[in-house]
Amino acid sequence: MDLTIEQWKENLCVIRGGGDIATGIIYKLFQCGFPLLVLEIANPSCIRRTISFCEAVFDAAVEVEGVRARKIFSLEEAYACYCRNEVPVTVDAEASTIKTASPAVVVDAILAKRNLGTSITDAPVVVGVGPGFTAGKDVHAVIETKRGHNLGRVIYTGTAAPNTGVPGMIGGYGKERVIHAPVSGTLHIEKQIGEEVTKGDVIARVGDTPVQATISGIIRGMLREGYPAQKGLKMADIDPRIAEKENCHHISDKARCVAGGVLEAILHLRLVNSRQKELVT
């Protein structure tokens, strides 16, 4: 049953970030019926563009696994998206919409490895994804994002594992599969997401500098054509698993696991808040 705009605002869940991990979270919450609003920056540096809702910033509307997201400019437009069964995405780097909307839930899924301004007072339920947050201090819960036994675990006291700077292993490769810009300059793509490459192939150029494939496999991620890349910025990702090309168009296992942790945290914290209100009354 559709909510009125007042009910929508009362139950609104704001997600900061629309990259690949955030998209897994957005997708799961959307499928569970949460009214959503996604906040992004004006020029997100997302490499897994084929499965990221942040691309709505550039393309006005995108679709991931059957869920459509649309760029909007006001809360009224966001509510209209909800009524059309779409996910609204707006540019709001400072997250000023949080103060305007007074949402029920805030999820910081920017994955900046540090807190960029999210506060435990932003909403009755505030969840931080990955390192950079302390549960009980600046958020109510933290979700572990490090691959391994604790991936997706909900932390109610303390922090997630610190960032190691080393990508998780896929097909026997870790840091080798991730490519960083060798210089600063404008990105020009030679190989598109989903294309098969051999180690040494030129997959892109940053300015006049060629960028070669570090391993053989499938281009799983690449920054947008024309992106102003800074030296050292993660610009591409190669998946060595040739047989799993379709992964380029599906939310990752990691994103789904983290999303499950976010959903658990929201439901648990809302239940705790509800019980506390009952005790008071």
C-alpha positions in Angstrom: 0.0 0.0 0.0 1.4 3.4 -1.0 2.2 5.9 1.8 1.0 9.4 1.8 3.8 12.0 1.5 3.6 12.6 5.2 3.9 8.9 6.0 6.7 8.6 3.4 8.7 11.4 5.1 8.1 9.7 8.5 9.5 6.4 7.3 12.1 7.8 4.9 15.5 6.0 4.7 18.3 8.2 3.4 21.3 6.5 1.9 24.6 8.5 1.5 26.3 7.1 -1.5 25.2 5.2 -4.6 28.3 3.1 -5.6 28.4 -0.7 -6.0 28.2 -1.6 -2.3 25.7 1.1 -1.6 23.6 -0.2 -4.5 23.4 -3.6 -2.9 22.1 -1.9 0.2 19.6 0.3 -1.8 18.4 -2.7 -3.8 17.7 -4.8 -0.7 16.0 -2.1 1.2 13.9 -1.2 -1.8 12.8 -4.8 -2.3 11.8 -4.9 1.4 9.6 -1.9 1.0 11.6 0.9 2.6 10.9 4.4 1.2 14.4 5.6 0.0 16.3 8.7 -1.0 19.9 8.4 -2.2 22.4 11.3 -1.8 25.4 11.5 -4.1 28.1 13.9 -5.1 28.1 15.7 -8.4 30.8 13.6 -10.0 31.0 10.2 -8.3 34.2 8.1 -9.1 32.4 4.8 -9.5 34.2 2.1 -11.5 31.4 -0.6 -11.3 29.1 1.7 -13.3 26.9 -1.1 -14.8 25.6 -2.0 -11.3 25.6 1.3 -9.5 22.6 3.6 -8.9 25.0 6.7 -8.7 25.1 6.6 -12.5 21.6 8.3 -12.4 23.6 11.5 -11.6 24.9 11.5 -15.2 22.3 9.5 -17.1 19.1 10.8 -15.4 17.8 7.2 -15.0 19.5 3.9 -14.6 18.4 0.3 -13.9 20.0 -2.4 -11.8 18.6 -5.9 -11.7 15.1 -4.6 -12.6 15.1 -1.7 -10.1 15.0 1.8 -11.7 16.7 4.8 -10.1 16.0 8.4 -11.3 17.8 11.7 -10.7 15.5 14.2 -8.8 15.8 17.7 -7.4 13.3 18.0 -4.6 11.6 15.9 -1.9 8.4 16.2 -3.9 10.0 14.6 -6.9 11.5 12.0 -4.6 8.0 11.1 -3.3 6.8 10.9 -6.9 9.6 8.4 -7.6 8.4 6.3 -4.7 4.8 6.4 -6.1 6.3 5.1 -9.5 8.2 2.4 -7.7 11.5 4.0 -8.5 14.6 5.0 -6.4 15.2 8.7 -6.2 18.8 10.0 -6.4 19.8 13.6 -5.8 23.1 15.5 -5.7 23.8 16.6 -2.1 27.4 16.2 -1.2 26.9 18.0 2.2 23.8 15.8 3.0 21.8 19.0 3.8 18.6 17.0 2.8 18.9 15.1 6.1 18.1 18.2 8.1 15.3 19.2 5.8 13.7 15.7 5.6 14.3 14.5 9.2 14.4 10.8 8.0 13.7 7.8 10.2 17.0 6.1 9.0 20.3 7.3 7.7 22.8 4.9 6.2 26.3 6.2 5.4 27.5 3.9 2.6 30.0 6.3 1.0 32.8 4.0 1.9 35.3 6.8 2.3 37.1 4.9 5.0 36.4 7.9 7.2 33.3 9.8 8.5 32.4 12.7 6.2 29.9 14.3 8.4 27.4 11.6 9.5 26.2 12.1 13.1 24.3 9.8 15.5 21.8 12.6 15.9 20.9 12.6 12.1 18.0 10.1 12.7 16.6 7.7 15.2 18.6 5.0 13.4 22.0 5.8 11.9 24.2 3.1 10.3 27.8 3.5 9.1 29.2 1.1 6.5 32.8 0.1 6.8 35.8 1.7 8.7 35.7 5.3 9.9 32.7 5.0 12.2 32.4 4.1 15.9 29.2 2.5 17.0 27.7 4.2 20.0 29.5 7.4 19.2 28.9 8.8 15.7 26.5 6.0 14.5 24.2 3.5 16.2 25.7 0.5 14.3 28.6 -0.2 12.0 28.6 -2.9 9.3 31.8 -4.9 8.6 33.0 -4.6 5.0 36.2 -6.6 5.1 36.0 -9.9 3.3 36.2 -12.9 5.5 34.3 -14.5 8.4 32.9 -11.2 9.7 31.8 -9.7 6.4 28.3 -8.1 6.9 28.5 -8.4 10.7 26.6 -5.8 12.7 28.7 -4.0 15.3 26.9 -2.2 18.1 30.0 -1.2 20.1 33.3 -0.3 18.5 34.5 -0.1 14.9 34.9 -2.2 11.7 38.3 -3.6 10.8 40.7 -0.9 9.7 41.3 -0.4 5.9 44.2 -2.5 4.8 44.4 -0.9 1.4 44.7 -4.4 -0.1 41.7 -5.6 -2.3 40.1 -8.9 -1.5 41.2 -12.0 -3.4 39.2 -13.0 -6.5 40.3 -15.9 -8.6 43.7 -15.9 -6.9 44.4 -12.2 -7.5 44.2 -9.3 -5.0 45.9 -6.0 -5.6 46.9 -7.1 -9.1 43.3 -6.9 -10.4 42.8 -3.2 -9.4 44.3 -0.5 -11.6 45.1 3.0 -10.5 45.7 6.1 -12.6 49.4 6.3 -13.4 49.2 10.1 -13.9 46.6 12.9 -13.5 44.6 13.6 -16.6 41.4 13.0 -18.6 40.4 9.3 -18.9 39.9 7.9 -22.4 38.5 4.3 -22.5 39.9 1.7 -24.9 38.2 -1.3 -23.5 34.6 -1.3 -22.2 33.2 -3.0 -19.1 32.5 -6.6 -20.0 35.2 -6.9 -22.6 37.8 -9.7 -22.3 41.5 -8.5 -22.1 44.9 -10.1 -22.0 47.6 -8.9 -19.6 49.5 -6.1 -21.3 46.6 -4.9 -23.4 46.0 -1.1 -23.4 42.6 -0.7 -21.7 42.6 3.1 -21.4 44.6 6.3 -21.6 45.0 9.0 -19.0 45.9 12.0 -21.0 48.5 10.6 -23.4 49.6 7.9 -21.0 48.5 4.3 -21.9 47.1 2.1 -19.1 47.7 -1.6 -19.5 45.8 -4.6 -18.2 47.7 -6.0 -15.2 46.2 -9.4 -15.5 44.1 -11.3 -18.1 40.3 -11.4 -17.6 37.2 -9.3 -17.9 37.0 -5.6 -17.4 34.6 -5.5 -14.5 34.8 -1.8 -13.7 36.1 1.4 -15.3 35.6 5.1 -14.6 33.4 7.0 -17.1 34.9 8.3 -20.4 36.2 11.8 -19.8 36.6 11.5 -16.0 39.3 13.9 -14.6 41.4 11.2 -12.9 44.0 12.1 -10.3 47.2 10.1 -10.1 46.7 7.1 -7.8 42.8 7.1 -8.2 41.3 3.6 -8.6 40.2 3.7 -12.2 39.6 0.1 -13.3 39.1 -3.5 -12.0 39.7 -6.7 -13.9 38.0 -10.0 -12.9 40.2 -13.0 -13.8 37.1 -15.3 -14.0 36.4 -15.3 -17.7 33.4 -17.6 -17.4 31.7 -15.1 -15.0 31.2 -12.2 -17.4 27.6 -11.7 -16.3 28.9 -10.6 -12.9 29.5 -7.2 -14.6 25.7 -6.8 -14.6 24.8 -8.2 -11.2 25.2 -6.9 -7.6 28.3 -8.6 -6.0 28.3 -11.2 -3.3 30.0 -8.7 -1.0 27.4 -6.0 -1.6 24.6 -8.4 -0.9 26.2 -9.6 2.3 26.8 -6.0 3.5 23.2 -5.2 2.6 22.0 -8.0 4.8 23.9 -6.5 7.7 22.4 -3.1 7.1 18.9 -4.5 6.9 19.5 -6.5 10.2 20.8 -3.4 11.9 17.8 -1.2 10.9 15.2 -3.7 11.9 17.0 -4.4 15.2 17.5 -0.8 16.1 13.9 0.1 15.2 12.7 -2.7 17.4 14.8 -1.5 20.3 13.6 2.1 19.9 10.0 0.9 19.8 10.4 -1.1 23.0 12.1 1.8 24.7 9.1 4.0 23.8 6.7 1.4 25.2 8.6 1.4 28.5 8.4 5.2 28.8 4.7 5.2 28.1 
